[in-house]
Amino acid sequence: MTLILLPNLLAPASLHQRGEGKAHHLFLPPALDQVMSQIDGLIAESEGEGRRYLKRFATKKKPHEMPIALLSHQSNASDIDFLLEPVVKGEKWGVLSDAGLPCLADPGSQLVIRARQLNLPIDALSGPSSITLSLILSGLPGQNFFFHGYIPKRPDERENALREWEKMREVTHSFIETPYRNQHTLHSCLKVLKGDTLFSIAANLTMDDEYVHTAPIREWKEDLEFFLEKKPAIFLFRPR
């Protein structure tokens, strides 16, 4: 009877299986192999990623026979109770995001808080998080930082958000965007943020073509479209 929060790679498993990424054992803890041999089922963000994840490990049943239940940001209270039923009955189930860690800019927190209310045992294994990796790789101070999640997608709302965030001094701000809007977000940052504000982009973290660059806004150029388009990235800045 345990709910286990599982770490995943930052890049889709399909890329790693095609040899385009680094081996998963470089980023996922060794204890994960033992944990995966004990779970009875998986609560995942998508079935495809869940199946690919299971194929990495020796599990109780064959990967295609392991039960997978789906969890999203739209899941309601009745969905959450349904997902937890096997755990309540005494089984051990894992919770998996498509990339990184559950609950951090990904589904999972609803499950955890409900499991707390039901006094269910909860375990978690550490693993890569684009939020923390981008922060420490950027060189921006991490003593005080604010992760804003997704930046507004409408240009006027996006630019207003950047102006308001920049007013918060002595704080490192980070946010994410849907990859196909990365270039629009970069243009908004270069347009709105002050010239001496330190700005950083971390893209394709843990992949062979990982990119991290930090510099004052005035030194950035708008010629990253060829690289940023459709690639997962985190944007960070620190007002000065």
N, C-alpha and C positions, 0 to 999 in steps of 0.2 A: 504494500500500500504506500506508494510514493510517486510524487510528481517530480520529474527531473528536467531541469532547464539545460538544454544541450547547446554547445557551441557549434557553429558552422563556419566554413570558409567565407571570405568576403566576396570572392568571385564565384559565379555559378559553377556547380559541380560539373556540368557538361564541358566547360572549358578545360578543367583540370583533367578530365577523362580523355580529352583530345590532345593532351600534352601541351596545352597553351598556358598552364599555370604551374605553380610549384606543388610538390607533393603535400598531401594533407597532413602527414605526420610532423611536418615542420611547424605547424600552427595549432594543431589540436592536441590536447594533453593525452599522455599514454593511458591514463586511467579510463579514458573514454571507451577503449576496446572492451574492458571488463563490464562497464555499465551497459553498453549496447548488447552484450551477450545475455543480459538479464531482463531487458524490457519486454513487455507484453504487447505494446503498441506504440504508435507515434501520433502526436497531435502536430500537424504541420501547416505551414502557410499555403503550400501547394502540393498536390500529390506527386507531380513529376519530380520535384526536388526532393521530396521525402523518399521516394523509391531510389533515386540515385544515391542519396545519403546512406540508406540501409545497405546498399551493395558494397560499401567500403568495409563492412564489419561482419563478423560471424554472429548471427542472430539466432534466436530460438527456432524460428521458422525461416524458410527461404524468403528473400526480400519481397518477392511478389505476393507472398502469402501473409505477410505481416499486416495487421489492420492499421489503416491510417484514417484519422479524422481530421477535418479541415477547420482551421481557425483564421479569422480575419478581423480587421478593425470594425467590421459591421456586425460581428457576432453579438447577439443580445443575451440577456440573463438566462433565458431558457436554454439557449445553445450552450452556454458555459456549464450549466448543471448537467446537461446531456454528455458533454465531453468528459466531465469528471466522474461520471457514473462508474466506469471500470476501476478507477482509483479508489472510490468509496467502497467498492466491493472487494478490494484487496489486491488489485493488480498494480504493476509498476509501468507507468507510461512516460515517454519523453516528450518534450515540447521543443519544436524546431522552427527557426526562421529560415527563409530562403537564403539569407546571408547574415553572418555575424551572430549576435546574441539576441535571444528573445527579450521582449519588453523594452529594449532600447531602440526607439524609432521603428519598432516592429510590434506585431501582436504578441500578447502574452500576459500583460499586467492584469487583465480581467480574470484570467485563470488563476493567477497567483493570489490575488486578493480574495477570491471566492474560496480557494483552497485553504487560506488562512482562516476564513470564517468557519469552515468545516473542520478545522483542526487536522488537516491532512499533512503528512510529512512532505517537505519540499527540499530537494537538493538542487544544487547548481554546479556546473563545471565551467571554469574560466576558459576563455578563448579570444580570438581576435575581434576587435570592435573598431570600425572605421572612425567612430567618434573619438576614441582615446588615441588611436594610432595617428590620426591626422593632427591632433593637438600636440603630441610629443615630437612628431617629425617636423612640424612647422617651425619650431623654435620660439613660438609665441608663449608668453607666460601662462601657466596653467593653475596658478594659485586661485584665481577667480575667473571662471569661464561660464558661458551661458550657451547651451545648445538650444536653438530655436526651432528645430525640426525643419519642415518644409517652408521655404520662403513663399510668400504670396505669388501666384502666377500672373496676375494682371499687372502690366507694367507700372501703372500709377501706384497701385497698392504695394508693389515690390519696392519701388523707390522710396515711398513714404516709410516703409518698415526699416529700410537701411538708414534713413536719416534719423529715425527715432533710436535705433540701436546704437548709432555712433555717438549719441549724446551720453550714453552710459560709459563713463571713463573708467580706467583701470580694470576693464573687463575684456577678456578675449571672447569674441562672438563667433559661433560656428553655426552653419545651416546647410541643408541639402536641397537638391533640386532634381526633378525628373531629368534623366540624362539628355533627352532631346531638347530640353530648354536650357542646358548649361551655357550655351553661347549668349543667349538673351540675358541670363543672370550676370555673366561676366560684363557685358556691356553696361548693365545698370550699375554694377559696382564701380566701374571706371568712371561713369558719369556722375555718380552721387557722392561717393566717399571722398574725403579730403586728401590732398596730395601727400601729406606726411603719414597718413594712416597706413599701418603695416597690413598687408593683404597676402593671403596664402591660398593656394589651391592644392589639394591632395587628391589625385585621381588614380584609379586602378591599383589601389593599395594591395600589396602582397603579390601582385602579378609581375611578370618579367619586365613589362614596360611601365612599371610604377613611376609616377611623376609627382614630385612635391617641390613647390617653389614659393619662396616668401620674399617680398620686397615692398617698399613704399608704393602706394598707388601710382605716383607720378612716374615710376620706372616700369610699370606694366605696359604691355602693348596688346592691341586687340588682334593678334595674329594666331590665336590658339584654336581657331575653329576646326582646323584639320585634326587636332588632337582631342579636344574636349567632347566633340559631338558623339552622343550615344555612349559615353563612358561614365561609370559611376564616379562621382566626385563629391568632396566636401569643401565648402568655402569657409575661410576663417578671416577675421580681421581684428585688429587691436588699435583703437584710437590713441593718438599721441598728442 
